[in-house]
Amino acid sequence: MTENKPRTRQDLLAFLDGLGIAHTTKDHAPVFTVAESVALRDEIPGGHTKNLFVKDKKDRYFLLTVEENAVVDLKQVHTLIGASGRVSFGKPEKLMEYLGVIPGAVTALGAINDTGNDVTFVLDADLMRDDVINCHPLSNDATTSIASADLIRFMEATGHKPLVLKVTS
């Protein structure tokens, strides 16, 4: 695989603009956990996300994007997403290689960096009922708000067909 430099927030926002996708981005102090980002809720409406980067026994990678307070049963989720056996968390090196982000900045918008289609993106059905989804724009010092339908359009434009499944309890 050739080493590609990950796309930046500016690249991402330009890509969204090129697709005619409306988005707003709000800068804030870096947040590494859902707990740290709770303070932003009043300022940023819509569904806020938690992202789980996992792999199965065959080293296939998945990004599960769910509502921030949702619970994912990691012992059972493989049966829902088509993984081989139980999943475990992917390593930070793979996160950077495939999605171009560091832990704490994981985002469905990382699909823009997955040029080899190495990751299966799973969007929780409950989250997708929100009109607006909030994701990091490849860094954890901002939040980008995008319509849920446009998130799917964006993913398809990056060559991904996200699975919209109920993966939370």
The 8 nearest C-alpha neighbors of each residue, nearest first, counted from 0:
[[1, 2, 115, 3, 96, 114, 97, 117],
 [2, 0, 3, 4, 115, 96, 114, 97],
 [3, 1, 0, 4, 96, 5, 97, 95],
 [4, 2, 1, 5, 96, 112, 6, 0],
 [3, 5, 6, 2, 99, 112, 7, 96],
 [6, 4, 99, 112, 3, 7, 98, 100],
 [5, 7, 10, 112, 4, 11, 8, 99],
 [6, 8, 10, 9, 11, 5, 137, 136],
 [7, 9, 11, 10, 136, 137, 12, 6],
 [10, 8, 12, 7, 11, 13, 6, 14],
 [11, 9, 7, 13, 8, 12, 6, 14],
 [12, 10, 8, 14, 9, 13, 7, 15],
 [11, 13, 15, 9, 14, 10, 16, 8],
 [12, 14, 16, 10, 11, 15, 17, 9],
 [15, 13, 17, 11, 12, 16, 10, 18],
 [16, 14, 12, 18, 20, 17, 13, 11],
 [15, 17, 13, 19, 18, 14, 20, 12],
 [16, 18, 14, 15, 19, 13, 20, 12],
 [17, 19, 15, 16, 20, 14, 153, 156],
 [20, 18, 16, 17, 15, 21, 14, 149],
 [21, 19, 15, 18, 16, 149, 22, 17],
 [22, 20, 19, 145, 23, 16, 15, 146],
 [23, 21, 145, 144, 20, 143, 24, 15],
 [22, 24, 144, 143, 25, 145, 21, 142],
 [23, 25, 143, 142, 144, 141, 26, 22],
 [24, 26, 142, 141, 143, 27, 23, 43],
 [25, 27, 141, 140, 142, 24, 28, 29],
 [28, 26, 140, 141, 29, 25, 142, 30],
 [27, 29, 140, 30, 26, 141, 139, 36],
 [30, 28, 140, 139, 27, 31, 141, 138],
 [31, 29, 35, 139, 36, 32, 28, 140],
 [30, 32, 103, 29, 35, 139, 104, 33],
 [33, 31, 34, 35, 30, 103, 36, 49],
 [32, 34, 36, 35, 67, 37, 49, 31],
 [35, 33, 32, 36, 37, 38, 31, 30],
 [36, 34, 32, 33, 30, 37, 31, 38],
 [35, 37, 33, 38, 34, 39, 30, 32],
 [38, 36, 39, 34, 40, 35, 33, 41],
 [37, 39, 36, 40, 35, 41, 34, 42],
 [40, 38, 37, 42, 36, 41, 43, 27],
 [41, 39, 43, 42, 37, 38, 44, 36],
 [40, 42, 39, 43, 44, 38, 37, 45],
 [41, 43, 39, 40, 44, 38, 25, 45],
 [42, 44, 40, 41, 39, 45, 144, 25],
 [45, 43, 40, 42, 41, 46, 131, 133],
 [46, 44, 131, 132, 47, 129, 133, 43],
 [45, 47, 132, 129, 133, 131, 66, 48],
 [48, 46, 133, 67, 66, 132, 45, 134],
 [49, 47, 67, 66, 65, 64, 133, 134],
 [48, 50, 67, 65, 64, 66, 51, 33],
 [51, 49, 64, 63, 105, 106, 65, 48],
 [50, 52, 63, 62, 53, 64, 49, 88],
 [53, 51, 62, 89, 88, 61, 50, 63],
 [52, 54, 88, 89, 61, 87, 60, 86],
 [55, 53, 60, 86, 59, 87, 89, 58],
 [54, 56, 86, 58, 57, 59, 83, 82],
 [55, 57, 58, 83, 84, 54, 86, 85],
 [56, 58, 55, 59, 83, 54, 82, 84],
 [59, 57, 55, 56, 54, 60, 83, 89],
 [60, 58, 54, 55, 57, 61, 118, 117],
 [61, 59, 54, 118, 53, 119, 58, 117],
 [62, 60, 119, 118, 53, 120, 52, 54],
 [61, 63, 52, 120, 51, 121, 64, 119],
 [62, 64, 121, 51, 50, 122, 65, 61],
 [65, 63, 50, 122, 49, 123, 121, 62],
 [64, 66, 123, 49, 48, 126, 67, 63],
 [67, 65, 48, 126, 69, 68, 47, 49],
 [66, 68, 49, 48, 47, 69, 65, 33],
 [69, 67, 66, 70, 49, 33, 65, 48],
 [70, 68, 66, 67, 167, 65, 71, 168],
 [69, 71, 167, 168, 72, 68, 65, 166],
 [72, 70, 167, 73, 166, 168, 69, 76],
 [73, 71, 74, 75, 76, 70, 167, 168],
 [72, 74, 76, 75, 71, 86, 85, 77],
 [75, 73, 72, 85, 76, 86, 77, 71],
 [76, 74, 73, 72, 77, 78, 85, 79],
 [75, 77, 79, 78, 73, 72, 74, 166],
 [78, 76, 82, 80, 79, 75, 85, 81],
 [77, 79, 76, 81, 80, 75, 82, 84],
 [78, 80, 76, 77, 81, 166, 75, 164],
 [81, 79, 77, 82, 78, 76, 121, 164],
 [82, 80, 78, 79, 77, 83, 76, 84],
 [81, 83, 77, 80, 55, 84, 78, 86],
 [84, 82, 55, 56, 57, 81, 85, 77],
 [85, 83, 56, 82, 55, 77, 86, 78],
 [84, 86, 77, 74, 55, 83, 87, 75],
 [85, 87, 55, 54, 53, 77, 84, 73],
 [86, 88, 53, 54, 89, 55, 85, 73],
 [87, 89, 53, 52, 54, 90, 86, 51],
 [88, 90, 53, 54, 52, 87, 93, 91],
 [89, 91, 92, 93, 94, 88, 52, 53],
 [92, 90, 94, 93, 95, 102, 101, 89],
 [93, 91, 95, 94, 90, 96, 89, 101],
 [94, 92, 96, 95, 91, 90, 97, 89],
 [93, 95, 91, 92, 98, 97, 96, 100],
 [94, 96, 99, 100, 92, 93, 98, 97],
 [97, 95, 93, 94, 99, 98, 92, 100],
 [98, 96, 113, 94, 95, 93, 99, 112],
 [97, 99, 109, 112, 94, 113, 95, 100],
 [100, 98, 95, 5, 96, 112, 97, 94],
 [101, 99, 95, 98, 104, 137, 105, 94],
 [100, 102, 104, 95, 103, 91, 94, 105],
 [103, 101, 104, 105, 91, 100, 94, 31],
 [102, 104, 31, 105, 101, 32, 139, 30],
 [103, 105, 139, 138, 102, 101, 100, 137],
 [106, 104, 103, 102, 100, 50, 101, 137],
 [107, 105, 108, 109, 135, 134, 104, 50],
 [106, 108, 109, 110, 64, 134, 105, 120],
 [107, 109, 106, 110, 111, 136, 137, 134],
 [110, 108, 98, 111, 107, 106, 112, 137],
 [109, 111, 113, 108, 112, 107, 98, 154],
 [110, 112, 109, 157, 113, 108, 114, 11],
 [113, 111, 98, 110, 109, 114, 99, 5],
 [114, 112, 97, 110, 116, 98, 115, 111],
 [113, 115, 116, 112, 111, 157, 117, 110],
 [116, 114, 117, 113, 97, 118, 112, 0],
 [117, 115, 113, 114, 118, 159, 158, 119],
 [116, 118, 115, 113, 60, 97, 119, 59],
 [119, 117, 60, 61, 116, 120, 62, 113],
 [120, 118, 61, 60, 62, 121, 161, 117],
 [121, 119, 161, 62, 61, 118, 162, 63],
 [120, 122, 162, 63, 161, 163, 62, 64],
 [123, 121, 163, 64, 162, 63, 124, 164],
 [122, 124, 165, 65, 164, 126, 125, 163],
 [123, 125, 165, 164, 127, 163, 126, 122],
 [124, 126, 127, 123, 128, 165, 66, 129],
 [127, 125, 66, 123, 128, 124, 129, 65],
 [126, 128, 124, 129, 125, 147, 123, 122],
 [127, 129, 126, 125, 130, 124, 147, 131],
 [130, 128, 127, 131, 46, 126, 45, 132],
 [131, 129, 147, 146, 128, 132, 45, 127],
 [132, 130, 146, 45, 147, 129, 145, 46],
 [131, 133, 46, 145, 147, 144, 45, 146],
 [132, 134, 144, 47, 143, 46, 142, 48],
 [135, 133, 143, 142, 106, 136, 48, 144],
 [134, 136, 142, 137, 106, 139, 138, 143],
 [135, 137, 8, 138, 143, 134, 142, 108],
 [138, 136, 135, 8, 100, 104, 109, 106],
 [139, 137, 104, 136, 140, 135, 141, 100],
 [138, 140, 104, 29, 141, 30, 135, 103],
 [139, 141, 29, 27, 28, 138, 26, 30],
 [142, 140, 26, 27, 25, 139, 135, 24],
 [141, 143, 135, 25, 24, 134, 133, 136],
 [142, 144, 24, 134, 133, 23, 136, 135],
 [143, 145, 133, 23, 22, 132, 24, 131],
 [146, 144, 22, 132, 131, 147, 150, 133],
 [145, 147, 131, 149, 148, 130, 132, 150],
 [146, 148, 150, 149, 131, 132, 130, 127],
 [149, 147, 151, 150, 146, 152, 130, 127],
 [150, 148, 152, 146, 151, 147, 153, 20],
 [151, 149, 153, 147, 148, 152, 154, 146],
 [150, 152, 154, 149, 148, 153, 155, 147],
 [153, 151, 149, 155, 150, 154, 156, 148],
 [152, 154, 150, 156, 151, 155, 149, 157],
 [155, 153, 151, 157, 159, 156, 152, 150],
 [154, 156, 159, 158, 152, 157, 153, 160],
 [155, 157, 153, 154, 158, 152, 159, 18],
 [158, 156, 154, 155, 111, 159, 110, 153],
 [159, 157, 155, 156, 154, 160, 116, 114],
 [160, 158, 155, 154, 157, 161, 116, 156],
 [159, 161, 155, 162, 154, 158, 120, 151],
 [162, 160, 120, 121, 159, 163, 122, 154],
 [161, 163, 121, 164, 122, 120, 160, 119],
 [162, 164, 122, 124, 123, 121, 161, 165],
 [165, 163, 124, 123, 166, 162, 122, 121],
 [164, 166, 124, 123, 167, 125, 163, 122],
 [165, 167, 123, 164, 71, 76, 79, 168],
 [168, 166, 71, 70, 165, 69, 123, 72],
 [167, 70, 71, 166, 69, 72, 165, 125]]
